[in-house]
Amino acid sequence: MRAARSAAALARACHPLPTVAVTVLVTALAASAGRSAPDCVPVAAAVLTGQLSVGWCNDAVDARRDLRAGRTDKPVASGAVTARTVWIAAWTALALCVPLSLACGALAGAAHLVFVAAGWAYDLGAKSTVWSWLPYAAGFGALPAFVALGLPGRPWPAWWATGAAALLGVGAHLADALPDIGADLRAGVRGLPQRIGPRGVRLLVPLPPAVATALLVPAPPGAAGVLARTAVAVVVAAALGGAVAAGTRTGRSRPRGPFTAVVAVAAVDVALLLGRGASIG
């Protein structure tokens, strides 16, 4: 029972929603770009282990801060699992991620390790600086290269794919930080969202995914269909609504609407990429 409780706490400490979302989306993108099912297995394994390492690193680094803030929703701060255990899990996942990434191809693996390194850089201090958005932009921007460089001929990714991915990363950063800005400021975290403040972030959070969508809809090889355009418009509107709702709610709740909306926009954008197949490279 104790081992089961520790395993459950570790699962919660890895930030399961973004971990699963990123793994599924990147694997689907690799499949649509032309990778066979067997070739997609190391892609999924590399992304999963990389995301696990970043998520566990985040909670381990924040353990003392979360404890001081009374964050009983965090497994380490609540005592459900020790920071040492989470650190061991993070380093183990990272050690597995390196060979799994390189198994996708040397250049592709290097691009994915840039993504993982950006996540660790954010966790280890960048999130408390004005450059907190940069690891998200650089990391997510490297994902199309991870997919494209693993294809035959190792083509470089299309510029619009790289730009859209980087913008989605910035949008995810803003949306994820929005509910916690007050607590972060009290804890001494002063990244870009904390410096801008809740009002400014609410206004900015829909813009990066909207611009990413604007890059993807007209991207080669042809215009998107009416249904795709409609879906994009609906989801971007949902992102705006989620941001406004997050800023107006009060009490002890921690709304996740903006981050969920950005993930939904990312899903729509990946759906647009799926229809373009190997044009990503």
MOMOFEN-V824536 format. One record per residue. N is the residue number from 1. RES is the residue in one small letter. SS is DSSP state (~ for helix, > for strand, _ for the rest). Layout:
BEGIN
n:N res:RES ss:SS
n:N res:RES ss:SS
END
This chain:
BEGIN
n:1 res:m ss:_
n:2 res:r ss:~
n:3 res:a ss:~
n:4 res:a ss:~
n:5 res:r ss:~
n:6 res:s ss:~
n:7 res:a ss:~
n:8 res:a ss:~
n:9 res:a ss:~
n:10 res:l ss:~
n:11 res:a ss:~
n:12 res:r ss:~
n:13 res:a ss:~
n:14 res:c ss:_
n:15 res:h ss:_
n:16 res:p ss:~
n:17 res:l ss:~
n:18 res:p ss:~
n:19 res:t ss:~
n:20 res:v ss:~
n:21 res:a ss:~
n:22 res:v ss:~
n:23 res:t ss:~
n:24 res:v ss:~
n:25 res:l ss:~
n:26 res:v ss:~
n:27 res:t ss:~
n:28 res:a ss:~
n:29 res:l ss:~
n:30 res:a ss:~
n:31 res:a ss:~
n:32 res:s ss:~
n:33 res:a ss:_
n:34 res:g ss:_
n:35 res:r ss:_
n:36 res:s ss:_
n:37 res:a ss:~
n:38 res:p ss:~
n:39 res:d ss:~
n:40 res:c ss:~
n:41 res:v ss:~
n:42 res:p ss:~
n:43 res:v ss:~
n:44 res:a ss:~
n:45 res:a ss:~
n:46 res:a ss:~
n:47 res:v ss:~
n:48 res:l ss:~
n:49 res:t ss:~
n:50 res:g ss:~
n:51 res:q ss:~
n:52 res:l ss:~
n:53 res:s ss:~
n:54 res:v ss:~
n:55 res:g ss:~
n:56 res:w ss:~
n:57 res:c ss:~
n:58 res:n ss:~
n:59 res:d ss:~
n:60 res:a ss:~
n:61 res:v ss:~
n:62 res:d ss:_
n:63 res:a ss:~
n:64 res:r ss:~
n:65 res:r ss:~
n:66 res:d ss:~
n:67 res:l ss:~
n:68 res:r ss:~
n:69 res:a ss:_
n:70 res:g ss:_
n:71 res:r ss:_
n:72 res:t ss:_
n:73 res:d ss:_
n:74 res:k ss:_
n:75 res:p ss:~
n:76 res:v ss:~
n:77 res:a ss:~
n:78 res:s ss:~
n:79 res:g ss:_
n:80 res:a ss:_
n:81 res:v ss:_
n:82 res:t ss:_
n:83 res:a ss:~
n:84 res:r ss:~
n:85 res:t ss:~
n:86 res:v ss:~
n:87 res:w ss:~
n:88 res:i ss:~
n:89 res:a ss:~
n:90 res:a ss:~
n:91 res:w ss:~
n:92 res:t ss:~
n:93 res:a ss:~
n:94 res:l ss:~
n:95 res:a ss:~
n:96 res:l ss:~
n:97 res:c ss:~
n:98 res:v ss:~
n:99 res:p ss:~
n:100 res:l ss:~
n:101 res:s ss:~
n:102 res:l ss:~
n:103 res:a ss:_
n:104 res:c ss:_
n:105 res:g ss:_
n:106 res:a ss:~
n:107 res:l ss:~
n:108 res:a ss:~
n:109 res:g ss:~
n:110 res:a ss:~
n:111 res:a ss:~
n:112 res:h ss:~
n:113 res:l ss:~
n:114 res:v ss:~
n:115 res:f ss:~
n:116 res:v ss:~
n:117 res:a ss:~
n:118 res:a ss:~
n:119 res:g ss:~
n:120 res:w ss:~
n:121 res:a ss:~
n:122 res:y ss:~
n:123 res:d ss:~
n:124 res:l ss:_
n:125 res:g ss:_
n:126 res:a ss:~
n:127 res:k ss:~
n:128 res:s ss:~
n:129 res:t ss:_
n:130 res:v ss:_
n:131 res:w ss:_
n:132 res:s ss:~
n:133 res:w ss:~
n:134 res:l ss:~
n:135 res:p ss:~
n:136 res:y ss:~
n:137 res:a ss:~
n:138 res:a ss:~
n:139 res:g ss:~
n:140 res:f ss:~
n:141 res:g ss:~
n:142 res:a ss:_
n:143 res:l ss:~
n:144 res:p ss:~
n:145 res:a ss:~
n:146 res:f ss:~
n:147 res:v ss:~
n:148 res:a ss:~
n:149 res:l ss:_
n:150 res:g ss:_
n:151 res:l ss:_
n:152 res:p ss:_
n:153 res:g ss:_
n:154 res:r ss:_
n:155 res:p ss:_
n:156 res:w ss:_
n:157 res:p ss:_
n:158 res:a ss:_
n:159 res:w ss:~
n:160 res:w ss:~
n:161 res:a ss:~
n:162 res:t ss:~
n:163 res:g ss:~
n:164 res:a ss:~
n:165 res:a ss:~
n:166 res:a ss:~
n:167 res:l ss:~
n:168 res:l ss:~
n:169 res:g ss:~
n:170 res:v ss:~
n:171 res:g ss:~
n:172 res:a ss:~
n:173 res:h ss:~
n:174 res:l ss:~
n:175 res:a ss:~
n:176 res:d ss:~
n:177 res:a ss:~
n:178 res:l ss:~
n:179 res:p ss:_
n:180 res:d ss:_
n:181 res:i ss:~
n:182 res:g ss:~
n:183 res:a ss:~
n:184 res:d ss:~
n:185 res:l ss:~
n:186 res:r ss:~
n:187 res:a ss:~
n:188 res:g ss:_
n:189 res:v ss:_
n:190 res:r ss:_
n:191 res:g ss:_
n:192 res:l ss:~
n:193 res:p ss:~
n:194 res:q ss:~
n:195 res:r ss:~
n:196 res:i ss:~
n:197 res:g ss:_
n:198 res:p ss:~
n:199 res:r ss:~
n:200 res:g ss:~
n:201 res:v ss:~
n:202 res:r ss:~
n:203 res:l ss:~
n:204 res:l ss:~
n:205 res:v ss:~
n:206 res:p ss:~
n:207 res:l ss:~
n:208 res:p ss:~
n:209 res:p ss:~
n:210 res:a ss:~
n:211 res:v ss:~
n:212 res:a ss:~
n:213 res:t ss:~
n:214 res:a ss:~
n:215 res:l ss:~
n:216 res:l ss:~
n:217 res:v ss:~
n:218 res:p ss:_
n:219 res:a ss:_
n:220 res:p ss:_
n:221 res:p ss:_
n:222 res:g ss:_
n:223 res:a ss:_
n:224 res:a ss:_
n:225 res:g ss:_
n:226 res:v ss:~
n:227 res:l ss:~
n:228 res:a ss:~
n:229 res:r ss:~
n:230 res:t ss:~
n:231 res:a ss:~
n:232 res:v ss:~
n:233 res:a ss:~
n:234 res:v ss:~
n:235 res:v ss:~
n:236 res:v ss:~
n:237 res:a ss:~
n:238 res:a ss:~
n:239 res:a ss:~
n:240 res:l ss:~
n:241 res:g ss:~
n:242 res:g ss:~
n:243 res:a ss:~
n:244 res:v ss:~
n:245 res:a ss:~
n:246 res:a ss:~
n:247 res:g ss:~
n:248 res:t ss:~
n:249 res:r ss:_
n:250 res:t ss:_
n:251 res:g ss:_
n:252 res:r ss:_
n:253 res:s ss:_
n:254 res:r ss:_
n:255 res:p ss:_
n:256 res:r ss:_
n:257 res:g ss:~
n:258 res:p ss:~
n:259 res:f ss:~
n:260 res:t ss:~
n:261 res:a ss:~
n:262 res:v ss:~
n:263 res:v ss:~
n:264 res:a ss:~
n:265 res:v ss:~
n:266 res:a ss:~
n:267 res:a ss:~
n:268 res:v ss:~
n:269 res:d ss:~
n:270 res:v ss:~
n:271 res:a ss:~
n:272 res:l ss:~
n:273 res:l ss:~
n:274 res:l ss:~
n:275 res:g ss:_
n:276 res:r ss:_
n:277 res:g ss:~
n:278 res:a ss:~
n:279 res:s ss:~
n:280 res:i ss:~
n:281 res:g ss:_
END
